[in-house]
Amino acid sequence: MHTVVVGTSGVTASDVLAVARDGARIELSGEAVAALAAARGIVDALAAKPEPVYGVSTGFGALATRHISQELRAQLQRNIVRSHAAGMGPRVEREVVRALMFLRLKTVCSGHTGVRPEVAQTMADVLNAGITPVVHEYGSLGCSGDLAPLSHCALTLMGEGDAEGPDGTVRPAGELLAEHGIAPVELREKEGLALLNGTDGMLGMLVMALADLDMLYKSADITAALSLEALLGTDRVLAPELHAIRPHPGQGASAANMLAVLEGSELTGHHQDDAPRVQDAYSVRCAPQVAGAGRDTLAHARLVAERELASAVDNPVVLPDGRVESNGNFHGAPVAYVLDFLAIAVADLASIAERRTDRLLDKNRSHGLPPFLADDAGVDSGLMIAQYTQAALVSELKRLAVPASADSIPSSAMQEDHVSMGWSAARKLRTAVDNLTRVLAVELYAASRAVELREGLNPAPATRAAITAVRKAGVEGPGPDRFLAPDLAAADVFVREGRLVEAVETVTGPLR
């Protein structure tokens, strides 16, 4: 099994994916253990002094003015975890919780939090045992970080609350820890606060969305190429010299992908046939411009994620010169913004895909295809309602594109008077990514059927490979009406698992 070693300088996106999705094991580096011990020594020295230090010998948030005596400090750390574990609503997905815990461990191991090495090791042990705390949908305002979600994780480290075992059964966390020989942690000064004060949930969901969207943008280039073929469009608009004079990197990459997919097609360039056209519709001709703008948004979001993955987000933080300083680095604005940017790009990519699908189904705009791609129009409805479903998904995506980060709601008796709502931005982006996958699956279903209906003209080798693969996956081709939902579900899985991209790349080589 792959092992991820956590040091003091952060982690990579591939590390997050390996732990969250693939169950990779975690080890702490010797450097991290030494940094943890050194920072803890600073916190212990401050805790012994009579002067109050925020997070070490005071209350939290609006209650930070109270100095806490030594005999109550362990109780203070337990209490902050228990009281902040106040989430409600459905359970959050296992991969999100694993990413959340792993990224908090990343910051703990930076040596800037003052957490003892044994607490960090317990976090690693819980993840390695396949124990997943029960975290709920609602409870984070994205400032001071993802408080409620992280508190539910910290509660599991204490042996309290509920968690899911490696067999998928939810049980008391204490029982699961005992079964795996893991001793619950006894929190000391600052440790409770350090375990719940970060942007780890929203960052984990950003990293996973970036990985999913990297594949889906390639998928969108493929489905756009299929639609262009089916509509007898021209590939001349994809020429590199046209995109070089408007040098957005994403636009050039999308155009190059579409051109590679269409190489060798007999279906492109029939503008002067029976239904002559001067130009293709925008949804066909501007596909690289729209998908390319989304790709460039992905690149910006990836840069933000990389910076955050290298960050130590806590308050207060332990500095190398021995100071323990309050700060505002836990504010989720940098991550929240790009999560919202991505939701906008996703909605627009889905919207242009739906417009191409609608064009394929309209006999007045499809250049010779049967109405709704039906076998016997009138007796058969063809893909009429598949497009309705796609349109409903696109409409939902437009609502999900409304920025969460434009909102703020005061909390903690106005101490936390401006918050990022980054967790909410991340949760809606996950839904948006799911819906984009379904929208592209419908376009694939319609475009592959339309290409097959163009008898006597051979599609490109790459699109033929895609159609062959999707048929082998159980998605049926043209014919009389049948129960459509299973076909659409199979197409969804085909796209979601990256098999569309894999099929095409057997012909084109790696897409950009």
N, C-alpha and C positions, 0 to 999 in steps of 0.2 A: 504494500500500500504506500502511496505517495506520502511523504512527510514534509511538513512546512515548518521551518525553523524561524522562530520569532526573535528578532534582535531589538536594538534600540532605535533603529533608523526607519521604522515603518515597514509596510508590507506592500506587495504588488496586487494588482487586480486579479492576476492568475492565482495568487495565494488565496484570495477571498473566495473565488469560484471553486477552488479545490476543496476548501474546508466546508463551504456552505452547501455545495451541490454534490461533491464527490466523496465526502466523508474522510478527507485526508487527515492524518494524524498530525498533532502539533507537538513541537519540542521548544523549550526555552533555551536560547543560546547562553553560554557562559557569560558573555558580555552583558546580556539582559539581566541575569541574576545578580551580577555585581552592581549594575546600575540601580536595580531595585533596592539592594541592601544599603547602598550609599545614600540614596534619597530618603530611605526610611530612617537612617541615622539622624538626618537633619530634622525630620518631623518629630522624632522622639526627643531630641534636644529642645525643640521649641515647646513641645508639650509639657516639659518639666519646668518651664519658666512661668512666672506669675502673670506676665503680660498676655492678654487675649490675642489669639491668632485665628482668623476666619477659617472655618472648616476643621480646625484642630481643637480649639477650646472655646468655640462659640456655637450658637445656633445657626440656622441657615436661612437664606433669603430675607424675608421681612423680619425674621426672628434672630438676625445676626447680632443684635445688640446685647444679647444675654451671654454673659461669661459662664461657662459650664465647668463645674468642679471636677477634679480627676475621678472621683468615685462614680460619676454619672456619665462619663464619656463613652464607655462601651455601650451603655444603654442608649445614648444619643445616636450612635452609629447604627445600632439595630433598629431603632425607631424610625430613622429616616428611610430605611429600606422598606420597612413594613408599611409606613404611612404613604409612601410614594408608589407602592405597588397597588395602584388604584385604577388600573385599566378596566375597560368594559367592552362588551361587544364580542364578535366572533374571534376565534383564535387566529393569530398570524401564522403564516406558512412556516414550516420547519426550516427551509433554506434561509428565510429572512432572519429567524431567531439565531441560527448558527452564525450567520454573517454579523449580526448585532453583537453577539458575545465575543466572537473572534476579533472584531475591530476594537472593542473595549480592551481586550487583552493586549492588542497592539499598542494602545496608548499607555496602558499600565506598564508595559515592558520598556517604555521609553526612558524611564527613570525620572520622569517629571511629576509623578503623582504621589509618591510617598507610600505606596502600598507595599506590604511585605512580600518577599519572594514566595512564601508558602501560599498566599492568597492567589497570586498569579498562577502557581502550579495547580492549584485546585480548579481554576477556570479551565486550564488546559485539560486536566483530568476529566472534567465533566463533559467537555466536547469530545474527547477521545472515547469516552464510554458510550457515546450516542445518546446522552440524556439531553432533552430539549425542554427548557422551561416553557410553561404556558404563558404566552404573551397575548394581550388583547388588542383589538383594532384601534381603540380610542384611548387617549391618555397623554399623548405627546403634543406639545405646541411648538416643538423644534427650538426650544430655548427655555431653560438652560439645557440644551440638548434634548435627547429623547428620554426624559426622566422616567415616566411610568414604564415603558417597555424595558429599560435597563434595570429598573427596580425589581421587576418580576424575575429577571435573570439573577440578580443579586440575592433575591429571596431563596432561590434554589441552592445557591452556594451556602446559605445558612442552614439548609436542610428543611426549609419551610415552604408552604405553598404546594402547588401541583406542577408536575413535569411529565413529559412523554418519554417513556423508555425506548430503547432501541427496537422493541417489538411493536411500537406504535400505540401502546396502551398508556393512558394517562393515569398516574398514581401519585400518592404523596411523595414529594421530593425526598424526604428523609429516608423512606424505604428504598428508593432507587439508589441514593448515595451509599447506603449501607450494603446493598447487594453488590456494588462494585468496589467496595473497600475504600470509599472516599469519606474522609472525616469532614463534617460541616465546619465552616470557618467561624472563628470567634473574632468579630470585627473589632479593630482598635481605632485610635484617633485617625480621622480623615478618611479611613478606608471605605466606609459606607458612602460618603459623598463622592469619592473618586470612582466608585463602581457605577454610578448612575448619571454622570455629568458629561455627556458627549453627544456628538452628531452621528453615532455609529449606525443607527437604524436607517436613517435616510441615506447615508453613504453606502451602506451595504446594498440597498435597493437600487441606488444609482449604478453601482458597479455591475449588478446583474442585468439591469435594463440595457446598459451599454453593450454587454455581450450579446443579448438577445437581438438588439436593434442592428448590430453589425451584420448579423445573419439575415434579418428581415429586409434591410435595405438592398442587399444582394438579391434576395427573393423578389423584391419589387421591381428591380431592373429586369429580371427574367420574365415576370408576368406582363410587364409593359411591352417587352419585346414580342411576346406571344400575341398580345392584343394587336400590336402594330402589324404583325404578319397576318392575323385573321382579318384585319380591316384592309388588307392590300395596301398598306401605307408605304411610304418611302423611308429608306434608311439613310438617304443623303443628308438629312438634318443631323445625323450623328457623326459626321465627318470631323476628325480631330481639329482641322484648321478652323472650323466654325467655333469650336469651344475654346481654342487658344486665344481668340480675340476678346473673350470674356473670361479671364483666367481664374474662375473660382475652382478650387481643387475638387470639390465634391461633384460639381457639374461635369467636369472632364472625366472623372472616374465612372460616373453613371453612364455617360454617353459611350465610353470605351467598353463598358460591360455589355450594354445593349448591342453595340456593333459586333462584339465577339459572339454573342448569342445568335445573332442573325446571319452570321457569315455562311454563305452557300445557300441561302433561301431562294426559292423560286416564287415566293408569294409577295415579295416587296417590290415597290416601284411600278404598280399598275395604274398610275394616275390617269393615263390617257386611254384606258379601256372603255367599256360601255358606259361607265358613269365617271366622266373625266373630272379631276380635281386639280386645282392650282396648288393647294396646301392641305395638309392634314389638320384636323381639329387640334386645339390647344392640348387636350388631355393626352394626345399621342405625340404631338410635335414638341411639347414643352416638358415631357416626362423627365429628361435629364436635369432640366433647370430646377424643377420642384424637388426631385429626389436628391439632387446635388446640394441644394440649400439645407436640406435635412442632414445630409452627410457632414456638411461643415459645422452644423450645430452639434452633431455628435463629437466632432473633433474638439470643439470648445469644451463641451461637457467632460470629455475624457481628460483634458488638461486640468480642469478643476478637481476631478476625482483623484488624479495623480498627486496633486498638491495636498489634498486632504488625507490621502493614504500615507503621506510622509509627515503628517502633523501629529502633535500631541495635544489633544483637546481635553482640558480639565480646568477646574477653578476651585481653589487656588492651585498654582503650579509651583513645583520646586525647581529653582534655577541652579545652574552649576556653581554659582558663587555662594550658595547657601541660603539665599532669600526665598521666602514663600510669599508669592504675590498674587493678589486677585487680578482677574482680567476678564475680557469678554469674548475669548476665543470660542466659547461654546455656542455662540450665536450661529444659527443654521443658514443665514442668508446666502452665502456663496453656493451651497449645495441646493438650497430650495430654488434659487433662480434657474439653475440649469435643468432641474427636474421639470419645472414648468415650461422652459424653452422646448424641451424634448416632447412634452405632451402636445404643444402647438405643432411641431414638425410632424409628429405621428398623425395628428388629425388631418393635416393637409395631404400627407402621402396617401392616407386612406381615401380621402375625398377624390383625388384625381384618379385613383384606381377604380372607384365606384363609377365615375363618369365614363371611363373606358368600357366597363362592363355594360352599362346602360346603352352605350353606342352599339355594342355587339348585338344587343337584343332588339334594337329598333330597326325594322326593315327599311325605313326611310333613310337611315344613316349608316347602315352596315355594309353597303355596296354588294348586295346580292345574297346575303345570308337570309335564311328563313326567319319569320317572326319569332322572337324569343328562343331561337335555335330549336324550335319544336320539330318533332318528327312529322306530325300532321296538324298544322296550326288550326286551332278551332276545336278539334277533338283533343289535341294535346296543348297544354299550357307551357310546356318547355321549362325554361328557367325564369319565368316571370317572377315567381315568389322568392327564388333565390336572390334576385336583385333587391326585392323588398327587404329581405333579411340584411343584406349588405348595407342598404340605405339606412336601416334602423341602427346598425352598428356605427355608421359614419355620423349619424345625428348624435348618438351618445358620445362619440369621440369629440365632437365639437363642444359639448357641455364639459367634458373632462379637460378640455384645453383652457378653460377659465383658470387663471393663475391662482393657486392657493397662497403664494408668497405675497400677493398684493393685499392680503388681509392681515390683520393683527388684532389680538384681543388681550387686554391687560390681565395680569394674574399676580398672585402673591402680594396682595394689598398694595398694588401699584409699584412694587419694587421691580418686578419684571413687566415693565409697561410697554415693551415692544418685542414681539416674538415673530419667528420666521414662518411658522406653519409648514416647515420642510417635511415633516413626517406625512402630513396630509398630501403634499405634492407628490411624495414618493408612492403613497398608496394608490393615488389615482393614476399615476403613470403605469403602475403594474397592470391595472385594468385596461389602460389604453394600449399597452403592448399586446395583451391578450386579444383585444378586439381588432387591432391591426392585422394580427395573424389570421383571424377569421376573414377579414375583408380580402386579403390577398389570396386566401384559399378559394373564395368565391370567384375572384377574377381568374385564377388558374383553372378552375372548373369550367368557366364559360369560354375562356380563350382556347383551351385545349380542345373542347368540343367544336368550336368554330373553325379551328385549323383543320380538324379532321373532316369537316363538311366541305372544305375547299378541294373537292376531288380533282385530280389531274394536275395539281401543283404540289410540288414537294416542299415541305418545311425545311428549315435549316437543320443540319445534323444535331445541333445542341438542343433545339426545341423538340425535335423528334425524340431525343434521349429523355427529355423531361416528360413528354407525353407517355412514352413507353413505361417509364418508372412509375408514374402516377397511376397508370392502368394496372400495373402489377401490384400496386398498393391497395387495390380493391375499389378504386374510383372508376366507375363505368363510363363508357363513351356514349356517342349519340344513339338515340333509339326512342321508343315510345315512353310516355310518362311512367314514372315509377316512384316509389317512396324515396324522396330526395334527401331527407335528413342524414341517413347513413353515409351517402356519398359525400356530402358536405363535411361531415365529421371526419371521414377518412382523409379528405383533402386538407383539412385543418391539421391533423396529426402529421401528415406528409410535409407540410410547410414548417410546422412548429419544431419538428425534429431535425430540420436542416436537410432533409433528403432531396428537396427540390434543387438546392444549391449543389449538393453532392452529385446529382445526376447530370447537371449541366457541366460541371467542372470536369467530368470524365472526358468531355469533348473539348472544352475551351481552355482547360488548365485553370489555375486559381484566378477567380474574379477579384477585382479591386475593392 
